[in-house]
Amino acid sequence: MYYAIISEDIPDSLALRLQARPAHLARLEALKDDGRLLVAGPHPAIDSPDPGEAGFSGSLVIAEFASLEEARDWADADPYVEAGVYANVTIKPYKVVLP
């Protein structure tokens, strides 16, 4: 089943994000290589695809896991969690309807 991992950043998280980004992306690439990643990306803090110094307000990952517990374990091990980027992470089952 798919799960939506919805993460909210702490204020002024950009420096922490940039530091942990390579490890964060490597984990997403592994999900993609396994055919389990539906979509992933950050939420710009302003209405722009390139928010510059404004940074990001959070992230969304929708990926396939065997259970909600497995999705939680994966999310808990995210380098952004370890780096202190996220203030809050919510995980919900997700049903693909379209396209």
RODO-2510 file (C-alpha; in nm, 4 decimals, decimal comma):
residues 99
     n   res          X          Y          Z
     1     m     0,0000     0,0000     0,0000
     2     y     0,1056     0,3583    -0,0544
     3     y     0,1643     0,5970     0,2352
     4     a     0,1892     0,9762     0,2356
     5     i     0,4707     1,1062     0,4531
     6     i     0,3923     1,4717     0,5192
     7     s     0,6711     1,6587     0,6949
     8     e     0,6741     2,0129     0,8303
     9     d     1,0031     2,1998     0,8686
    10     i     1,1236     2,3979     1,1641
    11     p     1,1590     2,7724     1,0920
    12     d     1,4710     2,8640     0,8935
    13     s     1,5535     2,5035     0,8055
    14     l     1,7396     2,5722     0,4794
    15     a     2,0959     2,5348     0,6118
    16     l     2,0086     2,2060     0,7831
    17     r     1,8318     2,0829     0,4691
    18     l     2,1294     2,1575     0,2476
    19     q     2,3631     1,9740     0,4832
    20     a     2,1502     1,6557     0,4973
    21     r     2,0178     1,6680     0,1397
    22     p     2,2595     1,4204    -0,0275
    23     a     2,1759     1,1443     0,2230
    24     h     1,8045     1,2283     0,2061
    25     l     1,8058     1,2049    -0,1747
    26     a     2,0003     0,8776    -0,1691
    27     r     1,7213     0,7143     0,0330
    28     l     1,4600     0,8441    -0,2115
    29     e     1,6642     0,7139    -0,5045
    30     a     1,6694     0,3706    -0,3392
    31     l     1,2881     0,3739    -0,3134
    32     k     1,2696     0,4816    -0,6776
    33     d     1,5090     0,2062    -0,7864
    34     d     1,2900    -0,0461    -0,6023
    35     g     0,9840     0,0814    -0,7929
    36     r     0,8181     0,1964    -0,4679
    37     l     0,8311     0,5764    -0,5029
    38     l     0,5243     0,7477    -0,6458
    39     v     0,6306     1,1094    -0,5871
    40     a     0,8563     1,3131    -0,3600
    41     g     0,9462     1,6766    -0,3188
    42     p     0,9628     1,9802    -0,0937
    43     h     0,7042     2,2518    -0,0300
    44     p     0,8600     2,5903    -0,1161
    45     a     0,8084     2,8441     0,1633
    46     i     0,6943     3,1012    -0,0938
    47     d     0,4934     3,0785    -0,4153
    48     s     0,7912     2,9989    -0,6362
    49     p     0,9534     2,6821    -0,7720
    50     d     1,2892     2,8283    -0,6630
    51     p     1,2320     2,9908    -0,3224
    52     g     1,5980     3,0867    -0,2756
    53     e     1,6788     3,1914     0,0806
    54     a     1,3102     3,1599     0,1795
    55     g     1,3692     2,7849     0,1733
    56     f     1,1038     2,5232     0,2283
    57     s     0,8201     2,4645     0,4713
    58     g     0,8161     2,0868     0,4499
    59     s     0,8160     1,7819     0,2245
    60     l     0,5857     1,5195     0,0780
    61     v     0,6843     1,1618    -0,0014
    62     i     0,4313     0,9110    -0,1325
    63     a     0,5773     0,5634    -0,1465
    64     e     0,4823     0,1996    -0,1158
    65     f     0,5500     0,0129     0,2075
    66     a     0,4326    -0,3216     0,3458
    67     s     0,2630    -0,1542     0,6433
    68     l     0,2085     0,1734     0,8242
    69     e     0,4714     0,0622     1,0764
    70     e     0,7282     0,0113     0,7983
    71     a     0,6468     0,3563     0,6573
    72     r     0,6947     0,5082     1,0053
    73     d     1,0261     0,3290     1,0531
    74     w     1,1462     0,4547     0,7139
    75     a     1,0367     0,8109     0,7894
    76     d     1,1957     0,8043     1,1362
    77     a     1,5310     0,7137     0,9766
    78     d     1,5256     1,0073     0,7320
    79     p     1,8459     1,2150     0,7470
    80     y     1,6302     1,5272     0,7713
    81     v     1,4881     1,3917     1,0990
    82     e     1,8375     1,3273     1,2334
    83     a     1,9510     1,6751     1,1223
    84     g     1,6563     1,8424     1,2974
    85     v     1,4940     1,9751     0,9790
    86     y     1,1447     1,8490     1,0607
    87     a     0,9271     1,9793     1,3417
    88     n     0,6535     1,7262     1,2683
    89     v     0,5992     1,4200     1,0481
    90     t     0,2547     1,2762     0,9720
    91     i     0,2094     0,9442     0,7931
    92     k    -0,1214     0,8424     0,6379
    93     p    -0,2316     0,5586     0,4122
    94     y    -0,2751     0,6840     0,0556
    95     k    -0,4964     0,5448    -0,2192
    96     v    -0,3990     0,6248    -0,5788
    97     v    -0,7076     0,7107    -0,7814
    98     l    -0,5809     0,9223    -1,0725
    99     p    -0,4136     0,9207    -1,3140
***
